[in-house]
């Protein structure tokens, strides 16, 4: 999954954790967003390079917090579609 696709979900989830005053790890993010750790790591690194996330502390920077406030107001679609029930072969 591309970092551009995952970035709003990461920002929204990190903002939620910060609003609640909780610490967040890469595993917490992966479980919450339901994506692979490698994709998530690449996205967090890209957001860190752009100055929106402090990757060492897994917290939003001031500009990341401002961007996340804008993203929180927008409902994001599901990343993965729900599994369709399997039909038995005839």
Long-range contacts (C-beta under 8 A, 24 or more apart in sequence): 1-35, 1-36, 1-39, 1-79, 3-39, 3-42, 3-43, 3-46, 3-47, 5-79, 6-33, 6-35, 6-39, 6-40, 6-43, 6-79, 7-43, 7-46, 7-47, 8-71, 8-74, 8-76, 9-33, 9-35, 9-76, 9-79, 10-40, 10-43, 10-44, 10-47, 10-53, 11-47, 11-52, 11-53, 11-60, 11-64, 11-67, 11-68, 11-71, 12-68, 12-71, 12-72, 12-76, 14-53, 14-58, 14-59, 14-60, 14-64, 14-68, 15-60, 15-65, 15-68, 15-69, 15-71, 15-72, 16-72, 18-59, 18-60, 18-65, 23-58, 24-58, 24-59, 25-58, 26-58, 29-58, 33-79, 34-79, 34-80, 35-79
